[in-house]
Amino acid sequence: MVHTYQMGGYNICLDVHSGAVHVLDDVSYQVLQRCDETMGPEMPPELLKELSAAFPQEEVEEAYQALYELKEDGLLFSPDEYAQFADMMTKAPVKAMCINISHDCNLRCEYCFAAKGDFGQGRCLMPLETAKKAIDFLIAHSGTRRNLEVDFFGGEPLMNFDVVKETVAYARSLEQTYNKNFRFTITTNGLLLNEENMAFINREMNNVVLSLDGRKEVNDRLRVTPNGKGCYDVIVPKYQQLVASRGEKDYYIRGTFTKYNLDFTQDVLHMHSLGFEQLSIEPVVSDPKLPYSIKYEDLPRVFEEYERLAQTIIESRKKGDYFNFFHFMIDLNQGPCAIKRLRGCGCGNEYVAVTPQGDIYPCHQFVGHDEYKMGSLHDGTFDTNMKQEFARANVYSKENCRDCWAKFYCSGGCNANNYQYEGDIRKSHRTSCELEKKRLECAIMIKAALCEAGDETPCDGEDCISSCL
């Protein structure tokens, strides 16, 4: 299976099952359009006849031979060797947990998937004893896995900061006993950041996610306080202070774009102008009937903007101005392991979420959907049958993914989005799929452009960018 496309002046081919990427000249690109996995050492006469008016015979023959050699090397029309792994890791340990430390928030963002902070379950904070039980659960279900991930989420986690601190201390106290290493992340809207919690975050959190939608007028349109005021002027200086004092530790600014700001390249550039380099801005997940929702008919405009952002990144990096856009991050040299390529984030299998009441869900986006409640910390229940259901939700069990060229990069898409939009974790959401494929095309094109400019080093063998020029 191959995927070919043209973008930014490049003719690009992704060989799906090897992961190889080829940047082709015009004649090679046209020859490839007329080939499939049955291509043999001898070029069909009709192919030469079809292209003879556009290219010299010698160039067509050379292009065909070069493509055939790639096929023989396993880098073009390569066989699918991943299907055999589809049902592996069904007994994987739980290695990551989202602790909803707060089902309350000091913002009332219009597009909030968590019902403006309480997940539709009433405003409350997680007690320390429940948080400790969450850590105990993770240790108990992690098997021999040493590195464990914990994300403090909400609502707004800093509204329950004392419990965050004590939970971290409790987990640290158990590391040596159980041979575990906890890595913590916190997601915050920034309103409650101060000297004390910034110091704690920079000391204890391996990553911190800071919510900001971009330009002041964009951010303050939907990210508002209970009295309707915007938050931009309060949070931006705090983010700048936190990031400046964070050193080399990870962070990223995470935004949401809606139909109101389809020119979101401007928001990415604005966030970079504030001094931030690690950036993400993602399409809103919301009821299509709402006025700010991204609909299928908006995709051409969104695609145009992704391409514009990709070209902006290329131009900036060539000038030595670096910023990283999360959705264009792609590793063509190594990439995720086979299992992750097939199944993605591990939602409901290797990853679970816990509510302030101690209820267990496949991830934070399933919270409040009682049909996906997996158990409770307080009575010791945990639905392993549901865990198996999620373990088997992979690109080969999802009908629309099986023959999709992007399957090993999106890994079947977000199970929660599939459920919200399509009512089935195995039924891919069409709009989300198209957005992911466009982002992937842009990411590969960026790699091609930077390789050409000498800013990226192509590799040899699988998962590489090669050239037929």
Secondary structure, DSSP 8 states (H G I E B T S, - for coil): -EEEEEETTEEEEEETTT--EEEE-HHHHHHHTT--TT--SS--HHHHHHHTTTS-HHHHHHHHHHHHHHHHTTSSS-----GGGTTTTTT----EEEEE-EE--S---TT-TTGGGTTTS-SEE--HHHHHHHHHHHHHTSTT--EEEEEEESS-GGGGHHHHHHHHHHHHHHHHHHT-EEEEEEEE-STT--HHHHHHHHHHEEEEEEE--SSHHHHHHHSB-TTS-B-HHHHHHHHHHHHHTSTTS--EEEEEE-GGGS-THHHHHHHHHTT--EEEEEE----TTSTT---GGGHHHHHHHHHHHHHHHHHHHHTT---EEGGG---SSS-S-HHHHHHTT-BTTTEEEE-TT-EEESSGGGTT-GGG--EETTTTEE-HHHHHHHHT-STTTSTTTTT-TTHHHHTT--HHHHHHHHS-TTS--HHHHHHHHHHHHHHHHHHHHHHHHTSS---SSSS-EEEE-
